[in-house]
Amino acid sequence: MLRLTNETRDAFDSFMSRGYFKNKMGQFQLAVALSLANEIIPDEVIGEKTAILSVGQADPNGELLEAVRLLMPKAQLDALHETRWLERLAEHGMKIIIKNAEMGGLDFQMLWNDVKQKRIR
């Protein structure tokens, strides 16, 4: 199971209830993709965690795990199981999404532009 902090889980639920995402899978995938696209190697997130999705639900075709294997430095992959990296990447990516939403509503075009210009850190 993939576990995220309760704060992040609450953000997931909030974005779902406001209609920004159809399901947790899409939201989880976007969060991981934002972190990977910006070459972010996130630290462990401290806090109580709750299981939100199984790996199979979040990554039914194995594409996220394959992206992690391809894009994460080998030293990091050797230090921590790849599913734990998915959790860390999703936590950090959700912080990016939350910050974007706090500027007046979730703006996917702004997120994309920031990725293209490498403005997210």
C-alpha angles and dihedrals in degrees: 000000000000112000128199132180117274089246091057092044089054090051089050090053092046094052090047093051091049090053099244091126133028094212144000091253093065092045092049091048092050091049092051092044092052091054094045093046090055093046091239118169100196126205124232112288113228120217143077110307134208129198109247105167140005116243088249092055094047095041110021095166097038092244096128093051090047090052090050090051092049100041106034118084112257093238091060093046091051091051098053137023112263094240089058087054089054089056093048093046091049092049092052093042090052089054087057091049093047092049090050092049092050088064092072106299136332109301112191092184091057090049090052093047091050090052092049091050095040091234096140121092 
